[in-house]
Amino acid sequence: MDADRLKSVQAPLKDRYRSEPSSALITLRAAGRATEGIACKLETGKGMVEAGLHPATGGTGLQACSGDMLLEALVACAGVTLRAVATAIGVELRDARVLAEGDLDFRGTLGVSKDAKVGFEKIRLRFELDTDATDEQRATLLRLTERYCVVLQTLRVPPALSVEGVAKS
């Protein structure tokens, strides 16, 4: 997709969202079923994925790990955003690799230490770009990618979150 095509696809959406702000509020959903053993089957647009324990918590490594899936979602969002921004500002990318790493202390999730955080301590996102773009263009590309990446911004500024349990009869 080139910049003109991207703009032509997005222009009517942007116009609508400006004139009818409520039309831009969309609810995304995910669903899963906690299955036998210690697993959860997740319904995705590409089929079922079974998530289970990470090997550091007793898993076999044969199932997807939700921590890995979080990093994968970050990489996917950052990669798509990077390509969209590059297209919009006219920066040609011959290749772009997006890498995410996250540090966890599994003592937290296993309840071994109350001082150990449950969740990622640090997440690092890195872009390896094969481009002839100037330093200024690369800086703009990364700044705009960071600004518009939904998953990155959600991790940086967490949304209000609620949890509820409902008894099913």
N, C-alpha and C positions, 0 to 999 in steps of 0.2 A: 504494500500500500504506500502511495506517495503522499506528500503533504497536502496536495489539492484534494485528493480522495478522502483523506482523513478529515480535513476541514469540512468537506461537503457532507460527510456522514454525521459529524458532530454538530454542525451549525444549527440544524433544526432542533436538536435536543437542547442545546444551549439557549436558543431563543425561547423555547417552551419553558425551560426551567427559570428563565428570567421573568417571563410574564406570569407563570403559574408556579411559584416556588414549591408549593405542596406536591406538585407532580414529580419533583426530584427526590422525594422521600420514599425510598424503596426498602422493603424488609427482605433481607436474604435469610435463608433457612438452611439448617443442616439437621439431619436426623440419623439416629443410630439405634441399635438394639443391643443391650447387654446380653451376651449369649452365654452358652455353657463355658465352663472353665473361667478364666479371667480374661475376657475379651469383649470387644464391642464391635459389631458390624455396622459400618458406616455406609449410608447410601450416598453415592456421588453421581455426578452427571456422566461419569465414565464407567459406572459399575460399582460393585460392592468392594469395600476395603475392610479387612479385619485388622483391628488394632489390638495390641496386647502389651504386656509388660516389656520394658527395655531389659536387655540381659543384665544390666547393673542392678535390677530390682527382682531378678529371678526369672525373667522371660527367656524364651529360646532364641529370639532374634528372627524367627520365621514370620512374625506378624509385624505390621507397621507399628511404629512407636509414635505416640502423639507429639512428643517433643520434636522428633524428626519432622513430623508433618507440619508443625508450626514453622520450623525453619524453611521447609519446602514451600509453604504458603508465602513466606516473606520473599524468598528467591523468585517465585513465580510472579508475584505482584511487582516486585522491583524490576524484573526483566521485561515484563509487558510495559510498565510505565516508562522505563528507559527507552525502549523502542518507539513508543508513542511520542515521547518528548523529542527524541532524535529526529523522527520524521517531521514533527511540527516545526522544529527550528532549523531543519535542513542540514543536520549533521549526519554524514554517512558513516555507518558502522560496518566494517567488513565482518567483524566478529565481536561478540561481547559475552563475556563469561561473568556470571553473578554467583558469588559464594557467600554462604552464611555459616557462622560457627557460633555455638552457644555453650556456655560453661554452666554445669549443674553440679551441685553437691547432693548426691543421692541420700546422704544421711537425713536430709530434711524430709523427703517424701517417704522414707522408710521409718520415720519417727525415732531414729537413733539419737538425734541431737536436736533439742529445741532451739539451739542457737543457729542451726543450719537452715537457711532459707529453703522453702519449698518453691521451686521454680528456677528459672534461669537467673544466674548472677549477672552475667554479661552476655550480650549478643553483638557480634561483629559482622557487618555487611561489607563486602568488597566487590568492586567492579574491575574487571580486566578488559580494557577496551583496545581493539585494533581499529584505529582510525587515523586519518590525517588531520583531524580537528586541531585547532590551536589550543593552547593552554586555557585561554579565556572561554572558548567554546566548550571544552571539556568541563570546566568549572560550572558553567551555566547548565550544561546537561545534567551533571550530578546534583546540583542545587535544586533544579526543577523536578528531577526524579525523586529526590528525597521529599520535597514538598508535596508531591501529588501521589505518592505511593500509599494506598489505603492501609495496607497491613503494617508498614513501617510507622505511619502516623498513629495507628491504633495501639501499637506497642509503646510508642513514645508517650502518648497521652491517652491512658486507658479510659474507655467509656464507662458510664454508670453500668453496673452489672448486678443482676438479681438472680437468685437461685431459689427454686421452690420444688417441693416434692408434693405430688398429688397422688392420693390413693386411688387405684383403679378398681372398680367393683366388678 
